[in-house]
Amino acid sequence: LLTENGRRAATALPGWQQSEAARLFPALLRDMHDLPPAPPLESPGGQARFFQALADLLAALLGGDAAGVLAFDDLHWADSATLDLLTWLAHRLHRLPFCLALAWRSGESGQEQPLQQLALAAQRSGQGVILSLNRLLLADVEHLIPGSDRASRKRTLARRLYAETEGIPFLLAAQLAALTDAPAGEME
């Protein structure tokens, strides 16, 4: 947003949308002193105006020859305002020049049900796909370990990594990267 393209996209918005976007991105519009103040969010239509301004700003930033992607990770920690915005955007995906990529961990917070409802609604409308990532099995971990001169050494390392990471792909990738960077002989 702070690049020249971001500033150009923001200044191309109508004044009322610039004021609304400045609620969330004040640094983006700090040089525009003549903007009218945005009406309170609690006023009639306030949230819809705010969301529309954000959607138009995102469309200007992410639109182009190919659709952009707006990615959110760790949504199990999202607040209700963020979930409201994502729900609003998801119901309008067919009109937006970007895609949403939403990721969260199951069982981490009370936000799972609204997130699942959002994903299911997008899937039912043909605008979404749900991908569930599972933990890796011991055999998967063994397969990912770079070649070893002895199969028994590879199995031993796979068991250790599996026990340490519980098959969580992110943790396993970090462990494998650390092992790959380790001096020869430390991979055992």
Helices and strands as residue ranges (DSSP letters): H 4-12, H 15-24, H 46-62, E 68-72, G 75-77, H 80-90, G 93-95, E 98-102, H 112-124, H 138-144, H 151-165, H 169-181
